[in-house]
């Protein structure tokens, strides 16, 4: 489990004291820690979200976030698929990787049904991000809940399934809700136009969630020339280290 770093303390010489027997008195000062979440979205298709409906046949989209204390990443969560799932009808056919049959599409094609997941899904596109200040208590809660989710994912207990909405956005929002971090609703209709041109679910999805975040918070667009993930212990790659890539504010 990733532990929350303790409060930062340092000794500081604050100058001479007229009432002290020594000319200079060193006193302990406390630097208050600053915590925030960086929430990023890969939602770059103009055709994937129309009429308040997300078409996952065009683009699944992706969202992720990482937790920062002062300037350093201390936890991250980027939930995505990690290989194919079962292929065949119901629980027949063959299994790929560590995936076991749980829930999913009736006709299992290895993609639309439940698939093995990873909590470290690579970021490969332009990112539209938001910086959300949070309290120490909220930071501790989200750190703990991300840790629990990561364990479930890598044990195969939590799988990725677009059809039943066990996806990046839905799972990420559950973690934030459980950590008492308020975010926009993020719900809209979802369809898969290769299956049917009518909605198949009403759920949290990256495109709708991003639209609502943008209406409430200032957005930064982050460009990188390589695939990447937030690394624990490193400087915040978007808001504290712009040399890694080009960041620009949008209006």
C-alpha positions as CSV (number, residue, x, y, z in Angstrom):
1,X,0.0,0.0,0.0
2,X,1.3,3.5,-0.9
3,X,1.7,5.4,2.3
4,X,0.8,9.1,2.6
5,X,4.0,11.1,3.2
6,X,4.1,12.8,6.6
7,X,3.9,16.6,7.0
8,X,7.0,18.4,5.9
9,X,9.0,20.1,8.7
10,X,12.2,22.1,8.6
11,X,14.3,24.2,10.9
12,X,14.6,27.8,10.0
13,X,16.7,30.7,11.5
14,X,14.2,33.5,11.9
15,X,16.6,36.2,13.1
16,X,17.7,37.8,16.3
17,X,15.7,37.8,19.5
18,X,15.9,40.7,22.0
19,X,14.6,38.5,24.9
20,X,16.7,35.5,24.2
21,X,20.1,34.8,25.9
22,X,21.5,34.0,22.4
23,X,21.7,36.4,19.5
24,X,19.9,34.2,17.1
25,X,17.2,31.6,17.8
26,X,16.4,28.7,15.6
27,X,12.7,27.8,15.7
28,X,10.9,25.0,14.0
29,X,8.5,26.0,11.3
30,X,5.9,23.8,9.6
31,X,5.4,24.0,5.9
32,X,1.7,23.2,5.2
33,X,1.4,20.5,2.5
34,X,-0.7,21.2,-0.6
35,X,-2.7,18.3,-2.1
36,X,-4.5,18.2,-5.4
37,X,-5.8,15.8,-8.1
38,X,-4.9,16.1,-11.7
39,X,-7.8,14.6,-13.8
40,X,-7.0,14.0,-17.4
41,X,-9.1,13.1,-20.4
42,X,-8.3,11.6,-23.8
43,X,-11.4,12.7,-25.7
44,X,-10.2,13.8,-29.1
45,X,-12.8,12.6,-31.6
46,X,-15.4,15.2,-32.7
47,X,-17.7,12.4,-33.9
48,X,-17.7,10.2,-30.8
49,X,-20.0,12.4,-28.7
50,X,-23.1,13.9,-30.4
51,X,-26.6,14.6,-29.1
52,X,-25.5,13.8,-25.6
53,X,-24.6,10.2,-26.6
54,X,-21.2,8.6,-26.5
55,X,-20.6,6.2,-29.4
56,X,-17.9,3.8,-28.2
57,X,-17.7,2.3,-31.7
58,X,-15.9,5.5,-32.8
59,X,-13.8,6.1,-29.7
60,X,-13.9,4.7,-26.2
61,X,-12.1,7.8,-24.8
62,X,-10.1,7.5,-21.7
63,X,-9.7,9.3,-18.4
64,X,-7.2,9.0,-15.6
65,X,-6.0,10.9,-12.5
66,X,-3.1,11.2,-10.2
67,X,-2.7,12.5,-6.7
68,X,0.0,15.2,-5.9
69,X,1.5,16.3,-2.6
70,X,3.2,19.7,-3.1
71,X,4.8,19.0,-6.5
72,X,5.3,15.2,-6.4
73,X,3.0,12.4,-7.6
74,X,2.1,10.1,-4.7
75,X,-0.6,7.9,-6.3
76,X,-2.2,7.3,-9.7
77,X,-5.0,5.5,-11.4
78,X,-5.4,4.9,-15.1
79,X,-7.8,2.0,-15.6
80,X,-7.9,0.3,-19.0
81,X,-7.9,-3.0,-20.8
82,X,-4.8,-5.3,-20.7
83,X,-5.3,-7.8,-23.5
84,X,-8.3,-9.6,-24.8
85,X,-11.0,-11.4,-22.9
86,X,-12.9,-14.6,-23.8
87,X,-13.9,-15.5,-27.3
88,X,-17.1,-17.5,-27.9
89,X,-20.6,-17.8,-26.8
90,X,-21.5,-17.3,-23.1
91,X,-18.7,-19.0,-21.0
92,X,-17.7,-21.4,-23.9
93,X,-14.8,-21.0,-26.1
94,X,-11.2,-20.3,-25.0
95,X,-9.8,-17.9,-22.5
96,X,-6.9,-15.5,-23.2
97,X,-4.5,-14.5,-20.4
98,X,-5.7,-14.4,-16.9
99,X,-9.3,-13.5,-17.8
100,X,-12.1,-15.6,-16.3
101,X,-15.8,-15.3,-17.3
102,X,-17.7,-12.8,-15.3
103,X,-20.1,-10.6,-17.2
104,X,-20.2,-9.1,-20.6
105,X,-21.7,-9.4,-24.1
106,X,-23.6,-12.5,-25.0
107,X,-21.3,-13.0,-28.0
108,X,-17.9,-12.8,-26.6
109,X,-15.4,-11.3,-29.1
110,X,-12.5,-10.7,-26.7
111,X,-13.0,-6.9,-26.9
112,X,-16.6,-5.8,-26.0
113,X,-16.9,-8.3,-23.2
114,X,-15.0,-8.3,-19.9
115,X,-11.3,-8.1,-20.3
116,X,-8.3,-8.2,-18.0
117,X,-7.5,-4.7,-16.7
118,X,-4.6,-2.6,-15.7
119,X,-4.4,0.4,-13.4
120,X,-1.4,1.8,-15.4
121,X,-2.9,2.2,-18.8
122,X,-0.6,4.2,-21.0
123,X,-1.6,7.8,-22.1
124,X,-1.1,8.0,-25.8
125,X,-3.0,11.1,-27.0
126,X,-3.5,14.8,-26.3
127,X,-4.7,15.2,-22.7
128,X,-7.3,17.7,-21.5
129,X,-6.7,18.1,-17.8
130,X,-8.0,19.8,-14.7
131,X,-6.4,20.6,-11.4
132,X,-8.7,20.0,-8.3
133,X,-7.5,21.2,-4.9
134,X,-8.4,18.7,-2.1
135,X,-7.8,18.4,1.7
136,X,-5.3,16.2,3.5
137,X,-8.3,14.0,4.6
138,X,-9.6,13.6,1.1
139,X,-6.0,12.9,-0.1
140,X,-5.7,10.1,2.4
141,X,-9.1,8.6,1.4
142,X,-8.4,8.7,-2.3
143,X,-5.0,7.2,-1.8
144,X,-6.4,4.3,0.2
145,X,-9.3,3.7,-2.3
146,X,-7.0,3.8,-5.3
147,X,-4.7,1.3,-3.5
148,X,-7.7,-1.1,-2.9
149,X,-8.9,-0.8,-6.6
150,X,-5.4,-1.5,-7.9
151,X,-5.2,-4.7,-5.8
152,X,-8.6,-5.8,-7.1
153,X,-7.6,-5.1,-10.7
154,X,-4.3,-7.0,-10.5
155,X,-5.9,-10.0,-8.8
156,X,-8.4,-10.2,-11.6
157,X,-11.3,-9.4,-9.3
158,X,-12.1,-6.1,-11.2
159,X,-12.2,-6.5,-15.0
160,X,-12.7,-3.9,-17.8
161,X,-16.0,-4.1,-19.7
162,X,-17.3,-1.3,-21.9
163,X,-20.7,-3.0,-22.3
164,X,-21.5,-3.1,-18.6
165,X,-19.6,0.1,-17.9
166,X,-16.8,-1.3,-15.8
167,X,-14.6,1.2,-17.5
168,X,-12.0,3.9,-16.7
169,X,-14.6,6.7,-16.1
170,X,-17.2,4.7,-14.1
171,X,-14.5,3.1,-11.8
172,X,-12.6,6.3,-11.4
173,X,-15.8,8.2,-10.3
174,X,-16.7,5.5,-7.8
175,X,-13.3,6.0,-6.2
176,X,-13.7,9.7,-6.0
177,X,-17.3,9.4,-4.7
178,X,-16.1,7.0,-2.0
179,X,-13.3,9.5,-1.1
180,X,-15.9,12.3,-0.6
181,X,-14.5,14.3,-3.6
182,X,-17.3,15.9,-5.4
183,X,-17.2,15.9,-9.2
184,X,-19.6,16.6,-12.0
185,X,-22.2,13.9,-12.8
186,X,-20.7,12.5,-16.0
187,X,-23.7,10.5,-17.1
188,X,-25.1,10.3,-20.6
189,X,-26.4,7.7,-23.1
190,X,-23.9,5.3,-24.6
191,X,-24.2,3.3,-27.8
192,X,-22.1,1.1,-30.0
193,X,-23.1,1.9,-33.6
194,X,-21.6,-1.2,-35.0
195,X,-24.1,-3.2,-32.9
196,X,-27.2,-0.8,-33.0
197,X,-27.8,2.8,-33.6
198,X,-29.7,3.2,-30.3
199,X,-28.4,3.7,-26.8
200,X,-27.6,0.6,-24.9
201,X,-26.7,2.2,-21.5
202,X,-26.9,5.3,-19.5
203,X,-23.7,5.7,-17.6
204,X,-20.6,7.8,-16.7
205,X,-18.3,8.1,-19.7
206,X,-15.2,10.2,-20.5
207,X,-16.8,12.5,-23.1
208,X,-19.7,13.6,-21.1
209,X,-17.6,13.9,-17.9
210,X,-15.0,16.0,-19.7
211,X,-17.7,18.3,-21.0
212,X,-19.0,18.9,-17.5
213,X,-15.5,19.4,-16.1
214,X,-14.8,22.0,-18.7
215,X,-17.9,23.9,-17.8
216,X,-16.7,24.1,-14.2
217,X,-12.9,24.2,-14.1
218,X,-10.1,25.7,-16.1
219,X,-8.7,23.3,-18.6
220,X,-5.1,22.8,-19.6
221,X,-4.2,20.9,-22.9
222,X,-1.1,18.8,-22.5
223,X,0.9,17.4,-25.5
224,X,3.5,14.7,-25.2
225,X,5.7,13.2,-28.0
226,X,5.7,9.9,-26.3
227,X,3.5,7.4,-24.5
228,X,3.5,7.9,-20.7
229,X,1.9,7.3,-17.3
230,X,2.2,9.3,-14.1
231,X,5.1,7.9,-12.0
232,X,4.9,7.9,-8.2
233,X,7.7,9.9,-6.8
234,X,8.2,12.1,-9.9
235,X,7.3,15.7,-10.3
236,X,3.8,16.4,-11.6
237,X,4.3,16.1,-15.4
238,X,1.6,18.5,-16.4
239,X,1.5,21.3,-13.9
240,X,5.0,21.3,-12.5
241,X,7.2,20.1,-15.4
242,X,6.1,21.7,-18.6
243,X,9.5,20.9,-20.2
244,X,8.3,17.3,-20.7
245,X,5.7,18.5,-23.1
246,X,3.9,21.6,-24.3
247,X,1.1,22.8,-22.0
248,X,-1.3,25.5,-23.2
249,X,-4.4,27.0,-21.6
250,X,-7.6,26.8,-23.6
251,X,-10.5,29.2,-23.6
